Amino acid sequence: ITESSEGKRLYGQDFFNYRDLMEWHLVKLKSSLTGNIYTPWHAKPGFLTSHLAVSQSVERVLQLIDPSIALPYWDFVADAAKWGPDAVRRSPVLSGALLGSSFPAGGAGAGF
């Protein structure tokens, strides 16, 4: 993994690395209203759209390194129209054939 400082030197101030992304994505915040701990991207109505913003940020960093890179786009609205409330479980995008489970047992996000 390229360290953030090295990436910023090589690719510009908008660079961030995988550790930065995981920290930003999985950061836990304490609600000033309830005192509950939560992640701002999860268990809220904006789950899918906020993750599109995360994906767009990742794509921009990749394009700093190689401008020809583009991430695939998942039209979750089309899946919702096809499968209704069961779309997240039935969509081929979240199957083992493509992106895999949204609850992996290990991997790069483990421990966050």
Secondary structure, 3 states (H helix, E strand, C coil): CCCHHHHHHHHCCCCCCHHHHHHHHHCCEECCCCCCEECCCCCCCCHHHHHHHHHHHHHHHHHHHCCCCCCCCCCHHHHHHHHHHHHHHHCHHHCCCCCCCCCCCCCCCCCC
